[in-house]
Amino acid sequence: MVGTFSVYAFDEVWRVAKILYYGLLSLNHRGQSGCGMTLLSDTLTTMTSPSGDVEHAFDLDKLVDTPGWAGLGWILSAGGDFVRRLVIDSREVYVFSYIPITGPIEGKLRDGIREMLRDLDRGVELLNNVSRELKQPLTFVAITSNGEMLVYRDPSGLKPLHVGGYGFDLAIVSSESCAIECVGGDPRSDVPPGSGLLIDKYVLERSHVRDDKNRKYCALEYIYYSRLDSVVDDVPIFEFRRELSRILAQRVKLEGDVVIGIPETGIVYAIEYAKARGLEYCIGFVQTGRRVRSALVQDLLERLIGVQLKMSPIRSVFKTRDVILVDDSLLKGITLKNVVQYVRNRVGARRVRVLVAAPPIRYECPFAMDIPSREELLCANVSMDLLPKVLDVDEVVFGSLEDLYEAFSRFGVEKDKVCTYCMTGILPEW
Amino acid sequence: MSMKILLLGECSREHAIAEAIARSTHKVTLYALMQHMNPGIRKCCKDTGGEVVLGNFLDPEKVVQVVKDKGIDLVVIGPEEPLFRGVVDAVEEKLGVPCIGPRRGPAQIEQSKAFMRYIMWKYKIPGRLRFRTFRDVAEALEYIKETGESVAIKPARQVGGKGVKIVADVQAYLRDVRTRVKEVHVTRLYEEMAKYTDIEDKILIEEKVEGVEYTLQCFTDGEHVLPLPLVQDYKHAFEFSIGPETGGMGSIMDKTYTLPFITPEEYEKSVEIVRQLVHAVKKELGIEYKGIIAGQMMLTTLWGPTIIECYARFGDPEGVNVLSVLETDIVDIFEAILSKSLPKIKLSFRPCAVVVKAVAPVGYPLNKKLAQGHVLDIDVKKIEEKGCRIYYGSVHEEDGVIRTVGSRAVEIAGFGDSIPEAAEKVNSVLRYVTARDWRVFYRLDIGQEETLKKMIEQANIIRSVYKSRNVEELKIYEWIPGKGLRVIEY
């Protein structure tokens, strides 16, 4: 998964590098395998880092004096070329895309950007057609050496993109609203699917074209990826997860003395599930060191280190009790298995039951969402009967698709608008 | 005998005033003094048998001369700048011809933001904000460095609605980035203000408040205040309320006196603030304020209705909202202002919501040179077919060709049963204003359902906070560890 945070100052007195830094920092949950920014002053200057840890990728002390009144920032996770330098109509263009910019996509992207610069509506129309043709969410943000910023969101709306402002000075484009708030700005609106924006020194033009036929909501974005303080396409992430927990509590009646969330994303589900069931909720783990989103770490050893540091169990919570562990989703199962072994064998939990909010995930995402390959996905390779044994737990229950659709419907999103490919293997219509 | 009225000004607001005067049932001949030929105002003059005089309406001598030459009985001042230059004083004192518009002293309420804030504190008018004025650049810079808080940095004198910089500075981790911007802006403002010698304070730094803004325009005879329906204008240049500050890219007004996000109680409080201001001006200066006064209000978490700025004239575009549907004879209102009998006026409006949107040439507001001199093509017939009305703004007509002057070129008013309905009507005709070999821009979002919904939500949040405070004894406690407690009394 990847993310962008970009800023355009209408008053060139601004130096935006440090603002980009904090924006990217608040999107760090979206990727941890590299980040960078391209700043515009007289020319474009690019700083990239293979470190996915924004705090260590840039020299913060220098950023305040780094020139640049506009900038494109990005944060990357899995490999793939999400950022590309292009030359279009004698301008230098840096573009960040939510999907890897492979050979054929690069050509289409170049054509689309060229057209947007000449005629915004025609460019957006062209890109809408390309997205449909490729069946890919070609959502992107680009900055040019001529002082233009281009924003395009594909008709599916699978990838989040929000615009905001700061006073009379800055336009901000961000994957999530939380980053706009982090820099003191005001989130204003999601970029409507199938539309685009062109920002330059004197105008912010919004395409009249807007095409959201077959608009989709990525289920995992709501269940897991986005930050709790973000609102994505008018659905507040925190409220969505609470709602889903309540729905689960009505259907899934697991027994146990205490409900414990797997940090960090599992915690909200655990609290709400416990509350709705009238069970005790307890903090079960303490984190050592800085926060790592373990699911996004590729290397197995690195990942184990991440998991273990993140989860030092509080003994008294588990000792000789029946516990219900709650997590948002189950991918490779490494985190869960590790935690279970710990709380069972070392800390002495009596029975361990597991609730996973998301339905079983069995398919790799065709839209560049970070999901491990099919061979690595636990639920794709192990039957539901065998699963408790593999995980060494007494019971595992997943949220159902119906639960998920019900949660979406409570926010006005109809069932057929939810993309659940990773769970069902059914491709959304373009 | 026909009454001869002279109107000063040349933009959309003045076009709307001219239209209201031309509608009067009194026998009126309308003259207008302006620098650029506004085709809309010219038509209104012609329809009443009057004419346009091209000339500098900011120059009191010039105005006096036109009043004498044409035998004018009443002068109506559209924009603020002639008020600051003492046009009303000159016309009334030298010729005894009455004016609709305050004299230079009372007009300070707009001209000097410091004066407005000062009398609010002196007379304990609700909606006060903490502020400091600076005459010296070094002192202002030091203050900025020391405090590091969210501020609105404003030129102490009105400079055409420009120069305000709002810097939210809550995040300590971004303080250095913002301090730099504040410093550069203060320095720039000093340079700008050096042009004006009519005021001592150069810069005003005010606590930044957040909330929902709206405008309350009123007629006043110095004693009585006759409030008009609320209007909300949108200052940001671009869609989503992003981008530089403009004079206003559009404004909305409902069928009722309030707006969907302002309660009748808040409306009354706002009127009370303006009323107290009018009375305070008289107490302070010994001169009555007469004409039009408008409060640029904000619903804040501190006070509820709070005054951010004060206008000594109709807002532009807000004036167009009210005047385009005003059914009461405006000449009757003018006469009531002059005879101090405003309470006898019963205001009536065409019962509909009004949305006004400006069309501006690209370049406005940051580079007006770039924005000027472009030929406009306007399909008035298509616009009027949808029941919309066009009000010409910053344009100049010569030999049937209309060119941009650099600011908002035209404003279009649409009418409907609800604000979104009126907005859609305007949106459907905005494309009939185009520039040859150039681009124009406008905002589609103003008045749309989505935008309104967000305003209502925001207002509800603010309301729940300010209602929990006791504004009678408004105090803010600041605790600085090691330095002790500071109590800020409002």
Chai-1 contact restraints between the chains, C-beta under 6 A:
chainA,res_idxA,chainB,res_idxB,connection_type,confidence,min_distance_angstrom,max_distance_angstrom,comment,restraint_id
A,F10,B,G243,contact,1.0,0.0,6.0,A-B,restraint_1
A,F10,B,P244,contact,1.0,0.0,6.0,A-B,restraint_2
A,V13,B,V181,contact,1.0,0.0,6.0,A-B,restraint_3
A,V13,B,V184,contact,1.0,0.0,6.0,A-B,restraint_4
A,W14,B,V181,contact,1.0,0.0,6.0,A-B,restraint_5
A,K18,B,V177,contact,1.0,0.0,6.0,A-B,restraint_6
A,V64,B,D176,contact,1.0,0.0,6.0,A-B,restraint_7
A,V64,B,V177,contact,1.0,0.0,6.0,A-B,restraint_8
A,V163,B,F240,contact,1.0,0.0,6.0,A-B,restraint_9
A,G165,B,I242,contact,1.0,0.0,6.0,A-B,restraint_10
A,G167,B,I166,contact,1.0,0.0,6.0,A-B,restraint_11
A,F168,B,P244,contact,1.0,0.0,6.0,A-B,restraint_12
A,F168,B,E245,contact,1.0,0.0,6.0,A-B,restraint_13
A,A171,B,I242,contact,1.0,0.0,6.0,A-B,restraint_14
A,G184,B,A168,contact,1.0,0.0,6.0,A-B,restraint_15
A,G184,B,V170,contact,1.0,0.0,6.0,A-B,restraint_16
A,G184,B,Q171,contact,1.0,0.0,6.0,A-B,restraint_17
A,R188,B,F240,contact,1.0,0.0,6.0,A-B,restraint_18
A,S189,B,F240,contact,1.0,0.0,6.0,A-B,restraint_19
A,Y202,B,V362,contact,1.0,0.0,6.0,A-B,restraint_20
A,Y202,B,G363,contact,1.0,0.0,6.0,A-B,restraint_21
A,V203,B,V362,contact,1.0,0.0,6.0,A-B,restraint_22
A,V203,B,F441,contact,1.0,0.0,6.0,A-B,restraint_23
A,L204,B,F238,contact,1.0,0.0,6.0,A-B,restraint_24
A,L204,B,I242,contact,1.0,0.0,6.0,A-B,restraint_25
A,L204,B,G243,contact,1.0,0.0,6.0,A-B,restraint_26
A,R206,B,E239,contact,1.0,0.0,6.0,A-B,restraint_27
